[in-house]
Amino acid sequence: MASASGPPATAQPGARRPAAGPFLALPTGSNVLSERNKLERAYDAFLSTGDVASVRPVVADSWRLSRASGVSPDGVLPEVDLLDSELEAYRSAHPLAAVMPLIRRLLIEEAEEAGAIVVVADADARLLWVEGDATLRSRAEAMNWVAGARWDERTAGTNAPAAAMRLDHSLQVFAREHFASNVAGWSCTAAPIHDPTTGRVLGALDLTGRDDVAAPAVLGLVRAAAAAAETELRMLALTRRDAKPARRSTPKTPTLTGQWRLRVLGRDRAMLATRNDPAAGTELSVRHSELLFLLARHRSGYSADQLAVALHERDVPAVTVRAELSRLRALLPGLGLSGRPYRLTTHLATDVDAVRNALVRGDLAAAVAAYAGPILPSSESPEVQAERDALHRDLRAAVLGSGHVPAVLKFVNRPFSRDDILVWRHAVRVAPPSSRPVLVEHLLRIERELGGAPVRR
């Protein structure tokens, strides 16, 4: 991310911008001041009309995700959820701690001289190490660009480390491409770092600073440093393996990784299943369904008191919540659940994510197909109800604004839409003549029962 201070590194005035790759912010020859002005106009157009035609697709997708997640365009101040001894313990145990000496040699020493910040984040976009130029770090603290803060896109909006991990690709974010206004004065280049054994994303390496951090050469530099870190991790793994005596392998309890999925749509009791066998799995109790869904949706976690409020408007003793969480751990021994606050330490996908992601992509057909029904329909948890209402409202609004006939007809014929008079009226408007008589008859029945204004045949 680049600070707006200091003169922009421009090419020849009026130079025409070459075609940009999807992950490169400023190809050689760009006029930086001109690009800043274009992005400001594109951003204003997006906020007012939703138009994203003039920005890179990776930025457009992230802007949509940021807005759909409720990120404020006026500014963000992400929560710092790890401090002092807890932060140090977490960092020390993290696999990327082993490659920090290498990263310091490759990037951080030069970053201090060049006036930039080097960041290493975990797979949840929590910043673990923020090192480099002291003056810039002091300025970045004003927006909580500090170790221990969570910068995932759903919380903090568009930023390079989070987007690089979501896309599993190195990329740059330049100036106003950031969604939140208090971050738009910065630019950044980031690359994911993978576990060399499993291939899963361990975190991201990011270089943050002024406009020149978005130069093409910087993308190659950060990508090379991330590759060097992966090579170092591979060598360390081989060294540890060779040092251990051979022993018979024993089955391990599976942990909740990206291979697990929580199904809550159209179900009173959630189903926890693997991606390889989604039809099978463990059906949870109503309370465990609520708990696991809330923890999966809110990765920053809850205190026991906050969970008690989230589960019921009437006070539920915090001790009851702790007992339920203990039972949940016993039921799912591979569950990565930590306390203070209670949160999942491993990613757990939900079928809600599939609907939300499809809406962000503008793929209404996929969103409707993935929407099996409201979230945990019988749950009385205020927070589950809020999530349930928000998802249904957003999908319904997308249907009402769409002329995609198959998606509209599929949505209108689901049980949860049978008496939705506005959706049925929209279906009548967009349906082909051959389908209209049946739709009109059903709409007339709804209008008779609900007393709505009759539809014109």
C-alpha positions as CSV (number, residue, x, y, z in Angstrom):
1,M,0.0,0.0,0.0
2,A,1.7,3.5,-1.0
3,S,1.5,6.6,1.0
4,A,0.3,9.6,-1.0
5,S,3.2,11.7,0.3
6,G,6.2,12.3,-1.9
7,P,6.2,12.9,-5.6
8,P,4.7,10.2,-7.8
9,A,7.0,8.3,-10.0
10,T,5.6,9.2,-13.4
11,A,6.6,8.3,-16.9
12,Q,6.4,10.8,-19.8
13,P,3.4,13.1,-19.4
14,G,0.4,11.9,-21.4
15,A,2.0,8.5,-22.0
16,R,-0.6,5.9,-23.1
17,R,-1.0,3.1,-20.6
18,P,0.0,-0.3,-22.0
19,A,-2.4,-3.2,-21.6
20,A,-2.2,-4.3,-18.0
21,G,-2.1,-7.9,-16.8
22,P,-4.8,-8.8,-14.4
23,F,-2.4,-8.8,-11.4
24,L,-0.2,-5.9,-12.3
25,A,-1.2,-2.4,-11.2
26,L,1.1,-0.1,-13.1
27,P,2.8,-1.4,-16.2
28,T,5.9,0.3,-17.4
29,G,5.1,3.7,-19.0
30,S,2.2,4.5,-16.8
31,N,1.5,8.1,-15.7
32,V,0.9,7.6,-12.0
33,L,-1.0,10.9,-11.4
34,S,-3.3,10.1,-14.4
35,E,-3.9,6.6,-13.0
36,R,-4.8,8.0,-9.6
37,N,-7.3,10.4,-11.2
38,K,-8.9,7.6,-13.3
39,L,-9.2,5.4,-10.3
40,E,-10.9,8.1,-8.3
41,R,-13.5,8.6,-11.1
42,A,-14.0,4.8,-11.4
43,Y,-14.4,4.5,-7.6
44,D,-17.1,7.2,-7.5
45,A,-18.9,5.5,-10.4
46,F,-18.8,2.2,-8.6
47,L,-20.3,3.7,-5.4
48,S,-23.0,5.5,-7.2
49,T,-24.0,3.0,-10.0
50,G,-22.1,-0.2,-9.4
51,D,-20.1,0.2,-12.7
52,V,-16.7,-1.5,-12.7
53,A,-15.9,-1.4,-16.4
54,S,-12.9,0.8,-16.0
55,V,-11.0,-1.2,-13.3
56,R,-9.2,-4.5,-13.3
57,P,-11.4,-7.6,-12.8
58,V,-9.5,-8.5,-9.6
59,V,-10.2,-5.1,-8.2
60,A,-13.8,-5.1,-9.3
61,D,-14.4,-8.5,-7.6
62,S,-12.8,-7.2,-4.4
63,W,-14.8,-4.0,-4.4
64,R,-18.0,-6.0,-4.8
65,L,-17.0,-8.4,-2.0
66,S,-16.1,-5.4,0.2
67,R,-19.4,-3.7,-0.3
68,A,-21.4,-6.9,0.0
69,S,-19.7,-7.5,3.3
70,G,-20.6,-4.1,4.7
71,V,-17.2,-2.6,4.7
72,S,-17.5,1.2,5.0
73,P,-16.0,3.1,2.0
74,D,-15.3,6.0,4.4
75,G,-12.6,4.1,6.3
76,V,-11.8,1.0,8.3
77,L,-10.0,0.3,11.6
78,P,-9.6,-3.5,11.8
79,E,-9.7,-5.2,15.1
80,V,-6.4,-6.0,16.7
81,D,-7.3,-9.4,18.2
82,L,-3.8,-10.6,19.3
83,L,-1.7,-8.5,21.6
84,D,1.5,-8.9,23.6
85,S,2.1,-12.4,25.0
86,E,-0.7,-14.0,23.0
87,L,0.6,-12.5,19.7
88,E,4.2,-13.6,20.5
89,A,3.0,-17.1,21.3
90,Y,1.0,-17.3,18.2
91,R,3.8,-16.0,16.0
92,S,6.4,-18.3,17.6
93,A,4.2,-21.4,16.8
94,H,3.4,-20.3,13.2
95,P,5.2,-22.1,10.4
96,L,6.3,-18.8,8.8
97,A,8.4,-17.9,11.9
98,A,11.0,-20.3,10.6
99,V,11.5,-18.2,7.4
100,M,11.5,-14.7,9.0
101,P,15.4,-14.6,9.2
102,L,15.4,-15.2,5.4
103,I,12.7,-12.6,4.7
104,R,14.6,-10.0,6.8
105,R,17.7,-10.7,4.7
106,L,15.9,-10.5,1.4
107,L,13.5,-7.7,1.9
108,I,13.3,-6.0,5.3
109,E,16.8,-4.5,5.4
110,E,16.4,-3.0,2.0
111,A,12.8,-1.8,2.8
112,E,14.1,0.2,5.7
113,E,16.5,2.1,3.4
114,A,13.9,2.4,0.6
115,G,11.1,3.7,2.8
116,A,8.8,0.8,2.7
117,I,7.1,-1.7,5.1
118,V,7.4,-5.5,4.9
119,V,4.4,-7.5,6.2
120,V,3.9,-11.2,6.8
121,A,0.3,-12.3,7.4
122,D,-1.2,-15.6,8.3
123,A,-3.8,-17.4,6.1
124,D,-6.7,-15.4,7.8
125,A,-5.0,-12.1,6.7
126,R,-3.9,-11.4,10.3
127,L,-0.7,-9.4,10.3
128,L,2.0,-11.2,12.2
129,W,5.1,-9.2,11.4
130,V,5.1,-5.5,10.4
131,E,8.7,-4.3,9.9
132,G,10.7,-1.8,7.9
133,D,10.7,2.0,7.7
134,A,9.9,3.4,11.1
135,T,8.2,6.6,9.9
136,L,5.8,4.8,7.6
137,R,5.0,2.2,10.3
138,S,4.1,5.0,12.6
139,R,1.7,6.5,10.0
140,A,0.3,3.0,9.2
141,E,-0.6,2.5,12.9
142,A,-3.3,5.1,12.5
143,M,-5.4,2.6,10.5
144,N,-4.2,-0.5,12.6
145,W,-1.8,-1.7,10.0
146,V,0.0,-3.4,12.9
147,A,0.9,-6.9,14.1
148,G,-2.1,-8.7,15.5
149,A,-4.8,-6.9,13.3
150,R,-7.1,-8.8,11.0
151,W,-7.1,-7.4,7.4
152,D,-9.4,-9.9,5.5
153,E,-11.4,-8.3,2.7
154,R,-14.8,-8.9,4.4
155,T,-13.5,-6.9,7.4
156,A,-11.1,-4.3,5.9
157,G,-11.9,-4.2,2.2
158,T,-9.6,-4.5,-0.7
159,N,-5.9,-5.0,0.1
160,A,-3.1,-6.9,-1.5
161,P,-2.3,-9.6,1.2
162,A,-5.9,-10.7,1.6
163,A,-6.7,-10.6,-2.1
164,A,-3.5,-12.5,-3.0
165,M,-4.5,-15.4,-0.6
166,R,-8.1,-15.4,-1.8
167,L,-6.9,-15.7,-5.5
168,D,-3.8,-17.7,-4.6
169,H,-1.8,-15.4,-6.9
170,S,0.7,-12.6,-6.4
171,L,-0.8,-9.2,-7.2
172,Q,-0.6,-5.4,-6.6
173,V,-3.2,-3.0,-5.3
174,F,-2.5,0.7,-6.2
175,A,-3.8,3.7,-4.3
176,R,-7.6,4.1,-4.8
177,E,-8.0,0.5,-5.8
178,H,-8.2,0.0,-2.0
179,F,-11.9,0.1,-1.1
180,A,-11.6,2.0,2.2
181,S,-10.8,5.7,1.8
182,N,-8.3,5.8,4.7
183,V,-6.2,3.1,3.0
184,A,-6.3,4.7,-0.5
185,G,-3.2,6.7,0.2
186,W,-1.1,3.5,0.1
187,S,-0.1,0.9,-2.4
188,C,1.1,-2.7,-1.9
189,T,2.4,-5.8,-3.6
190,A,1.8,-9.2,-2.1
191,A,2.3,-12.9,-2.8
192,P,1.0,-16.0,-1.1
193,I,3.3,-18.4,0.7
194,H,2.5,-22.1,0.5
195,D,3.2,-25.1,2.6
196,P,5.7,-27.1,0.4
197,T,4.3,-30.4,1.5
198,T,0.5,-29.9,1.4
199,G,0.3,-26.9,-1.0
200,R,-2.1,-25.0,1.4
201,V,-1.6,-21.3,1.8
202,L,0.2,-20.5,5.0
203,G,0.1,-16.7,4.7
204,A,1.3,-13.9,2.5
205,L,4.3,-11.7,2.1
206,D,3.6,-8.0,1.4
207,L,5.5,-4.9,0.6
208,T,3.7,-1.7,1.5
209,G,4.7,1.9,0.8
210,R,4.5,4.8,-1.7
211,D,3.4,4.7,-5.3
212,D,6.6,3.0,-6.5
213,V,5.7,-0.1,-4.5
214,A,3.2,-0.8,-7.3
215,A,5.9,-0.8,-10.0
216,P,6.2,-3.9,-12.2
217,A,9.6,-4.9,-10.9
218,V,8.3,-5.0,-7.4
219,L,5.9,-7.8,-8.2
220,G,8.7,-10.0,-9.4
221,L,10.8,-9.1,-6.3
222,V,8.0,-10.1,-3.8
223,R,7.1,-13.2,-5.8
224,A,10.8,-14.3,-5.8
225,A,11.0,-13.7,-2.0
226,A,7.9,-15.8,-1.4
227,A,9.3,-18.6,-3.6
228,A,12.6,-18.4,-1.6
229,A,10.6,-18.7,1.6
230,E,8.8,-21.8,0.3
231,T,12.1,-23.4,-0.7
232,E,13.4,-22.7,2.8
233,L,10.4,-24.3,4.3
234,R,10.9,-27.4,2.0
235,M,14.5,-27.7,3.1
236,L,13.5,-27.4,6.8
237,A,10.8,-30.1,6.4
238,L,13.3,-32.4,4.8
239,T,15.8,-31.8,7.5
240,R,13.3,-32.5,10.2
241,R,12.1,-35.7,8.5
242,D,15.6,-37.0,8.1
243,A,16.4,-36.3,11.7
244,K,13.4,-38.3,13.0
245,P,13.6,-42.1,13.5
246,A,11.3,-44.2,11.4
247,R,8.1,-45.2,13.1
248,R,4.8,-46.8,12.2
249,S,2.3,-44.2,11.2
250,T,-0.9,-44.0,13.1
251,P,-4.3,-42.6,12.0
252,K,-4.8,-39.0,12.9
253,T,-8.0,-37.3,13.8
254,P,-9.0,-35.1,10.9
255,T,-8.9,-31.4,11.5
256,L,-11.2,-28.8,10.1
257,T,-9.4,-27.6,6.9
258,G,-10.7,-26.2,3.6
259,Q,-11.8,-29.8,2.8
260,W,-14.7,-29.5,5.3
261,R,-17.9,-27.7,4.7
262,L,-20.8,-26.7,7.0
263,R,-24.3,-26.9,5.4
264,V,-26.9,-24.6,7.0
265,L,-29.1,-23.6,4.2
266,G,-32.7,-24.9,4.4
267,R,-31.7,-27.1,7.4
268,D,-32.8,-26.8,11.0
269,R,-29.7,-28.8,12.0
270,A,-26.4,-28.1,10.3
271,M,-24.5,-30.9,8.5
272,L,-20.7,-31.0,8.7
273,A,-19.4,-32.9,5.8
274,T,-16.3,-33.3,3.6
275,R,-16.1,-31.9,0.1
276,N,-15.3,-35.3,-1.2
277,D,-18.5,-36.8,0.3
278,P,-21.0,-34.0,0.8
279,A,-23.9,-36.4,1.2
280,A,-22.5,-37.9,4.3
281,G,-21.3,-36.2,7.5
282,T,-22.2,-35.3,11.0
283,E,-25.5,-33.7,11.8
284,L,-25.2,-31.3,14.7
285,S,-27.7,-30.3,17.4
286,V,-29.6,-27.0,16.9
287,R,-27.4,-25.2,19.5
288,H,-24.1,-26.7,18.0
289,S,-25.4,-25.7,14.6
290,E,-25.8,-22.1,15.7
291,L,-22.4,-22.0,17.5
292,L,-20.4,-23.5,14.6
293,F,-22.1,-21.3,12.0
294,L,-21.5,-18.1,14.0
295,L,-17.8,-19.0,14.6
296,A,-17.4,-19.9,10.9
297,R,-18.9,-16.6,9.8
298,H,-17.1,-14.3,12.3
299,R,-13.5,-15.4,12.3
300,S,-12.4,-12.7,14.8
301,G,-14.4,-14.7,17.4
302,Y,-16.5,-13.9,20.5
303,S,-16.2,-13.8,24.2
304,A,-18.5,-16.2,26.1
305,D,-20.8,-13.2,27.0
306,Q,-21.0,-12.1,23.4
307,L,-21.9,-15.6,22.3
308,A,-24.6,-15.7,24.9
309,V,-26.2,-12.5,23.5
310,A,-25.7,-13.7,19.9
311,L,-27.5,-17.0,20.7
312,H,-30.6,-15.5,22.4
313,E,-32.1,-12.1,23.2
314,R,-32.9,-13.3,26.7
315,D,-29.8,-13.8,28.8
316,V,-28.1,-17.2,28.5
317,P,-25.5,-17.7,31.2
318,A,-21.9,-17.6,29.8
319,V,-21.2,-20.8,31.7
320,T,-23.9,-22.5,29.6
321,V,-22.1,-21.3,26.4
322,R,-18.8,-22.6,27.7
323,A,-20.3,-26.0,28.4
324,E,-21.8,-26.2,24.9
325,L,-18.4,-25.3,23.4
326,S,-16.7,-28.0,25.4
327,R,-19.3,-30.5,24.2
328,L,-18.7,-29.4,20.6
329,R,-15.0,-29.9,21.1
330,A,-15.7,-33.4,22.4
331,L,-18.0,-34.2,19.5
332,L,-15.4,-32.9,16.9
333,P,-12.0,-33.5,18.4
334,G,-10.4,-32.2,15.2
335,L,-12.1,-28.8,15.6
336,G,-9.6,-26.0,15.8
337,L,-11.3,-23.9,18.5
338,S,-9.4,-21.5,20.7
339,G,-10.6,-19.3,23.6
340,R,-10.2,-15.7,24.7
341,P,-12.0,-15.0,22.4
342,Y,-13.7,-18.2,21.2
343,R,-12.8,-18.6,17.5
344,L,-11.9,-21.1,14.8
345,T,-8.2,-21.3,14.1
346,T,-8.8,-23.2,10.9
347,H,-10.9,-22.2,7.9
348,L,-14.4,-23.8,7.7
349,A,-16.3,-23.1,4.5
350,T,-20.1,-22.9,4.6
351,D,-22.8,-23.2,1.9
352,V,-23.6,-19.5,2.7
353,D,-20.1,-18.7,1.3
354,A,-21.1,-20.3,-2.1
355,V,-24.2,-18.0,-2.4
356,R,-22.3,-14.9,-1.3
357,N,-19.4,-15.6,-3.6
358,A,-21.7,-16.1,-6.6
359,L,-23.5,-12.8,-5.8
360,V,-20.2,-11.0,-5.7
361,R,-19.3,-12.5,-9.1
362,G,-22.7,-11.4,-10.5
363,D,-23.6,-15.1,-11.2
364,L,-27.2,-15.1,-10.2
365,A,-27.9,-18.6,-11.6
366,A,-25.1,-20.1,-9.4
367,A,-26.4,-18.1,-6.4
368,V,-29.9,-19.4,-6.8
369,A,-28.8,-22.9,-7.4
370,A,-26.6,-22.9,-4.2
371,Y,-29.4,-21.4,-2.1
372,A,-31.2,-24.4,-0.7
373,G,-33.3,-22.2,1.7
374,P,-32.9,-19.8,4.6
375,I,-30.1,-20.3,7.1
376,L,-31.1,-22.6,10.0
377,P,-34.8,-21.7,9.6
378,S,-35.9,-22.7,13.1
379,S,-33.1,-20.9,14.9
380,E,-34.2,-18.1,17.2
381,S,-30.7,-16.8,17.7
382,P,-30.8,-13.0,17.0
383,E,-27.5,-13.1,15.1
384,V,-28.4,-16.2,13.1
385,Q,-31.7,-14.5,12.2
386,A,-29.8,-11.3,11.1
387,E,-27.5,-13.4,8.9
388,R,-30.5,-15.3,7.6
389,D,-32.5,-12.2,6.7
390,A,-29.5,-10.4,5.1
391,L,-28.7,-13.3,2.8
392,H,-32.3,-13.8,1.7
393,R,-32.7,-10.1,1.2
394,D,-29.6,-9.8,-0.9
395,L,-30.4,-12.7,-3.1
396,R,-34.1,-11.6,-3.4
397,A,-32.9,-8.1,-4.4
398,A,-30.6,-9.6,-7.1
399,V,-33.5,-11.7,-8.5
400,L,-35.8,-8.7,-8.6
401,G,-33.2,-6.7,-10.5
402,S,-32.4,-9.5,-13.0
403,G,-33.9,-10.5,-16.3
404,H,-32.2,-13.9,-16.2
405,V,-35.3,-15.9,-16.8
406,P,-34.1,-19.4,-15.7
407,A,-32.7,-18.1,-12.4
408,V,-35.9,-16.0,-11.7
409,L,-38.2,-18.9,-12.4
410,K,-36.1,-21.3,-10.2
411,F,-36.1,-18.8,-7.3
412,V,-39.9,-18.2,-7.6
413,N,-40.7,-21.9,-7.5
414,R,-38.9,-22.6,-4.3
415,P,-41.0,-23.1,-1.1
416,F,-39.7,-19.9,0.5
417,S,-40.9,-17.8,-2.4
418,R,-44.4,-19.3,-2.9
419,D,-46.2,-16.3,-1.3
420,D,-43.7,-13.6,-2.3
421,I,-46.0,-11.3,-4.4
422,L,-43.2,-9.0,-5.6
423,V,-41.1,-11.9,-6.8
424,W,-44.0,-13.5,-8.6
425,R,-45.0,-10.2,-10.3
426,H,-41.4,-9.9,-11.5
427,A,-41.4,-13.5,-12.8
428,V,-44.6,-12.7,-14.8
429,R,-42.9,-9.6,-16.3
430,V,-39.7,-11.4,-17.5
431,A,-41.2,-14.9,-18.3
432,P,-41.7,-15.9,-22.0
433,P,-45.3,-15.9,-23.2
434,S,-45.5,-19.7,-23.0
435,S,-44.8,-19.7,-19.3
436,R,-46.9,-16.7,-18.3
437,P,-50.4,-18.2,-17.9
438,V,-49.3,-20.6,-15.1
439,L,-47.4,-17.8,-13.4
440,V,-50.4,-15.4,-13.7
441,E,-52.8,-18.0,-12.1
442,H,-50.5,-18.5,-9.1
443,L,-50.0,-14.7,-8.8
444,L,-53.8,-14.1,-8.9
445,R,-54.2,-16.7,-6.1
446,I,-51.6,-14.9,-3.9
447,E,-53.2,-11.5,-4.6
448,R,-56.6,-12.8,-3.6
449,E,-55.2,-14.2,-0.4
450,L,-53.0,-11.2,0.5
451,G,-55.3,-8.5,-1.0
452,G,-52.6,-7.1,-3.3
453,A,-53.3,-5.1,-6.5
454,P,-54.3,-7.5,-9.3
455,V,-51.9,-8.2,-12.1
456,R,-52.7,-7.3,-15.6
457,R,-53.2,-10.3,-17.9
